[in-house]
């Protein structure tokens, strides 16, 4: 249950030199108070959620999402026999749900009324990597769950 606790796992790297300089300059002031204003009203947020719910997603794309998740549970069925000894547990049904939701949000943020395979692929790593439990063998070989997700994305047929 712990691996399914969050919708996404986003790896945040260190800032670049320029970004760090900007952070330091903004935050190293003791007398300045940051002003924060609303960027959206509750009604606007609810309306956006409704628009995301209404986005079109083709049945073939829904099947693609399910296939990605199923490939993490039964890699051999998707031509990934070499992943079998590396995966202790694949992604649960929550992965399918969250992959669908994240792909819809990705499409919405790109001002589209429909979801594409690229939307699914763009969010798949962040949705799936923390849901896979690798075996001791995978850990010993220093194979990360993210590498397994990449292999799955490279093998499951895109509609």
ZADRENKE-230499 format. One record per residue (C-alpha): residue number from 0; x, y, z; residue in one letter. Coordinates in steps of 0.25 Angstrom, whole numbers, plus 5000, padded with zeros to 4 digits. Example, Ala and Ser with C-alpha at 12.3 -4.5 7.8 and 13.67 -1.06 7.14 Angstrom:
2
(0,(5049,4982,5031),"a")
(1,(5055,4996,5029),"s")
***
This chain:
159
(0,(5000,5000,5000),"x")
(1,(5011,5010,5003),"x")
(2,(5016,5009,4988),"x")
(3,(5003,5013,4984),"x")
(4,(5001,5025,4993),"x")
(5,(5004,5036,4984),"x")
(6,(5000,5038,4969),"x")
(7,(5013,5042,4964),"x")
(8,(5028,5041,4968),"x")
(9,(5035,5053,4962),"x")
(10,(5050,5053,4964),"x")
(11,(5055,5067,4966),"x")
(12,(5070,5069,4963),"x")
(13,(5079,5080,4968),"x")
(14,(5077,5094,4962),"x")
(15,(5087,5099,4951),"x")
(16,(5097,5109,4955),"x")
(17,(5088,5120,4949),"x")
(18,(5076,5115,4956),"x")
(19,(5084,5114,4969),"x")
(20,(5088,5128,4968),"x")
(21,(5074,5133,4966),"x")
(22,(5069,5125,4978),"x")
(23,(5080,5131,4987),"x")
(24,(5077,5145,4982),"x")
(25,(5063,5144,4985),"x")
(26,(5063,5137,4998),"x")
(27,(5075,5144,5004),"x")
(28,(5067,5156,5008),"x")
(29,(5063,5158,5023),"x")
(30,(5054,5170,5021),"x")
(31,(5046,5166,5009),"x")
(32,(5032,5159,5010),"x")
(33,(5028,5151,4999),"x")
(34,(5014,5154,4993),"x")
(35,(5005,5143,4989),"x")
(36,(4992,5144,4982),"x")
(37,(4982,5135,4977),"x")
(38,(4984,5129,4963),"x")
(39,(4970,5122,4962),"x")
(40,(4957,5122,4970),"x")
(41,(4951,5109,4975),"x")
(42,(4941,5110,4964),"x")
(43,(4951,5111,4953),"x")
(44,(4958,5099,4959),"x")
(45,(4945,5091,4959),"x")
(46,(4943,5095,4945),"x")
(47,(4957,5091,4941),"x")
(48,(4955,5077,4947),"x")
(49,(4942,5076,4940),"x")
(50,(4949,5079,4927),"x")
(51,(4959,5069,4930),"x")
(52,(4948,5058,4933),"x")
(53,(4942,5061,4919),"x")
(54,(4955,5060,4911),"x")
(55,(4954,5049,4900),"x")
(56,(4962,5037,4902),"x")
(57,(4961,5026,4891),"x")
(58,(4958,5012,4896),"x")
(59,(4971,5007,4889),"x")
(60,(4979,5017,4898),"x")
(61,(4972,5012,4910),"x")
(62,(4976,4998,4906),"x")
(63,(4990,5003,4904),"x")
(64,(4990,5008,4918),"x")
(65,(4985,4995,4924),"x")
(66,(4995,4988,4915),"x")
(67,(5007,4996,4921),"x")
(68,(5002,4993,4935),"x")
(69,(5000,4978,4932),"x")
(70,(5014,4977,4926),"x")
(71,(5019,4981,4939),"x")
(72,(5012,4969,4946),"x")
(73,(5014,4959,4935),"x")
(74,(5026,4963,4926),"x")
(75,(5027,4950,4919),"x")
(76,(5013,4952,4912),"x")
(77,(5019,4965,4906),"x")
(78,(5032,4959,4901),"x")
(79,(5040,4964,4913),"x")
(80,(5044,4950,4919),"x")
(81,(5057,4956,4924),"x")
(82,(5050,4965,4933),"x")
(83,(5043,4953,4941),"x")
(84,(5054,4951,4951),"x")
(85,(5056,4966,4953),"x")
(86,(5041,4969,4957),"x")
(87,(5036,4965,4971),"x")
(88,(5023,4972,4969),"x")
(89,(5017,4980,4958),"x")
(90,(5008,4992,4958),"x")
(91,(4994,4991,4964),"x")
(92,(4981,4995,4958),"x")
(93,(4984,5009,4964),"x")
(94,(4995,5011,4954),"x")
(95,(4985,5009,4942),"x")
(96,(4975,5019,4949),"x")
(97,(4986,5029,4952),"x")
(98,(4993,5028,4938),"x")
(99,(4979,5031,4932),"x")
(100,(4977,5043,4941),"x")
(101,(4992,5048,4939),"x")
(102,(4991,5047,4924),"x")
(103,(4978,5054,4924),"x")
(104,(4984,5065,4932),"x")
(105,(4996,5066,4922),"x")
(106,(4987,5067,4910),"x")
(107,(4979,5078,4917),"x")
(108,(4992,5086,4921),"x")
(109,(4995,5085,4906),"x")
(110,(4981,5091,4902),"x")
(111,(4976,5079,4896),"x")
(112,(4962,5073,4897),"x")
(113,(4968,5059,4895),"x")
(114,(4979,5049,4900),"x")
(115,(4990,5044,4891),"x")
(116,(5000,5033,4893),"x")
(117,(5010,5044,4896),"x")
(118,(5002,5049,4908),"x")
(119,(5003,5035,4914),"x")
(120,(5017,5033,4911),"x")
(121,(5021,5046,4917),"x")
(122,(5015,5043,4930),"x")
(123,(5017,5028,4931),"x")
(124,(5031,5028,4938),"x")
(125,(5026,5038,4949),"x")
(126,(5013,5029,4951),"x")
(127,(5019,5015,4950),"x")
(128,(5034,5015,4955),"x")
(129,(5030,5016,4970),"x")
(130,(5020,5005,4969),"x")
(131,(5029,4994,4964),"x")
(132,(5037,4986,4974),"x")
(133,(5049,4980,4969),"x")
(134,(5055,4967,4974),"x")
(135,(5068,4965,4982),"x")
(136,(5075,4961,4968),"x")
(137,(5071,4974,4962),"x")
(138,(5076,4981,4974),"x")
(139,(5089,4973,4973),"x")
(140,(5091,4977,4959),"x")
(141,(5087,4991,4962),"x")
(142,(5075,4991,4953),"x")
(143,(5066,5002,4956),"x")
(144,(5051,5002,4955),"x")
(145,(5052,5013,4945),"x")
(146,(5060,5005,4936),"x")
(147,(5049,4994,4936),"x")
(148,(5039,5005,4933),"x")
(149,(5047,5009,4921),"x")
(150,(5048,4995,4916),"x")
(151,(5033,4993,4917),"x")
(152,(5030,5006,4910),"x")
(153,(5040,5002,4899),"x")
(154,(5033,4988,4897),"x")
(155,(5018,4990,4899),"x")
(156,(5011,4993,4885),"x")
(157,(5007,5008,4884),"x")
(158,(4993,5010,4877),"x")
***
